[in-house]
Amino acid sequence: MSIDISDDTPLTLDSIPPETLLDRAQAAVAIRARGIRVSYATLATKATRGGGPPFKRFGKQAVYRWADVVAWIHETMGEAAKTTSERRERSGQ
């Protein structure tokens, strides 16, 4: 699958079909194209240390299902806030 990010229009998380399989480089490009700063290296590190989206192996290649990537983004993203101090207030810091 080719991911076209030549247009400056922001892409949404649902603009890729959920069952689409992406390699690590494609997944990083697709995530960044949606305004979330995640690199190939970050996905690779999280694949070894944990905390990243689930993936399967196809030979030596990591393959991500887009629905799993989107679920990981939603799980990783914090709650909506109106100010930066709200996070501290919620956590009691």
C-alpha positions as CSV (number, residue, x, y, z in Angstrom):
1,M,0.0,0.0,0.0
2,S,1.2,3.4,-0.8
3,I,0.5,6.2,1.6
4,D,0.2,9.5,-0.1
5,I,1.0,12.5,2.1
6,S,1.8,14.9,-0.7
7,D,-1.4,17.0,0.1
8,D,-1.2,19.4,3.0
9,T,-4.7,18.4,4.1
10,P,-4.5,16.7,7.5
11,L,-5.5,13.0,7.4
12,T,-7.8,11.4,9.9
13,L,-7.3,8.2,11.7
14,D,-10.1,6.6,9.8
15,S,-8.9,7.5,6.3
16,I,-7.0,4.2,6.2
17,P,-9.2,1.0,6.2
18,P,-8.8,-0.7,9.6
19,E,-7.6,-4.0,8.3
20,T,-4.8,-2.5,6.2
21,L,-1.4,-4.0,7.0
22,L,1.6,-1.6,7.2
23,D,5.3,-2.3,7.7
24,R,7.0,-0.2,10.4
25,A,8.1,2.6,8.0
26,Q,4.6,2.9,6.5
27,A,3.0,2.9,10.0
28,A,5.4,5.7,11.2
29,V,4.6,7.8,8.0
30,A,0.8,7.2,8.4
31,I,0.9,8.2,12.1
32,R,3.0,11.4,11.4
33,A,0.7,12.3,8.5
34,R,-2.1,12.5,11.1
35,G,-0.2,15.0,13.2
36,I,1.3,12.6,15.8
37,R,5.1,12.7,16.1
38,V,6.2,9.1,16.0
39,S,9.2,7.9,14.2
40,Y,10.3,4.6,12.8
41,A,12.9,4.4,15.5
42,T,10.3,5.0,18.2
43,L,8.2,2.2,16.9
44,A,11.3,-0.1,16.7
45,T,12.2,0.8,20.3
46,K,8.7,0.2,21.6
47,A,8.6,-3.1,19.8
48,T,11.6,-4.3,21.8
49,R,10.8,-2.6,25.1
50,G,7.0,-2.7,25.1
51,G,4.5,0.1,25.1
52,G,4.0,0.3,21.3
53,P,1.2,-0.9,19.1
54,P,0.8,-4.7,18.6
55,F,2.4,-6.1,15.6
56,K,3.0,-9.5,13.9
57,R,6.1,-10.8,12.2
58,F,6.3,-11.6,8.5
59,G,9.7,-13.1,8.2
60,K,12.0,-10.5,9.8
61,Q,9.5,-7.7,9.1
62,A,7.1,-6.2,11.6
63,V,3.6,-5.8,10.3
64,Y,1.0,-3.5,12.0
65,R,-2.7,-3.7,11.4
66,W,-4.0,-0.1,11.2
67,A,-6.9,-0.8,13.6
68,D,-4.3,-1.8,16.2
69,V,-2.3,1.3,15.6
70,V,-5.3,3.5,16.0
71,A,-6.3,1.7,19.2
72,W,-2.8,2.2,20.6
73,I,-2.9,5.9,19.7
74,H,-6.2,6.3,21.6
75,E,-4.9,4.4,24.6
76,T,-1.6,6.4,24.7
77,M,-3.2,9.8,24.3
78,G,-4.2,11.6,27.4
79,E,-7.5,13.0,28.2
80,A,-8.6,16.3,26.6
81,A,-7.5,19.3,28.7
82,K,-8.1,23.1,28.4
83,T,-4.9,24.0,30.2
84,T,-1.6,22.3,31.0
85,S,-2.3,22.5,34.7
86,E,-5.4,20.3,34.4
87,R,-3.2,17.2,34.2
88,R,-1.6,18.0,37.6
89,E,-5.0,18.7,39.1
90,R,-6.4,15.4,37.9
91,S,-3.4,13.4,39.2
92,G,-3.3,15.2,42.5
93,Q,0.2,16.6,42.0
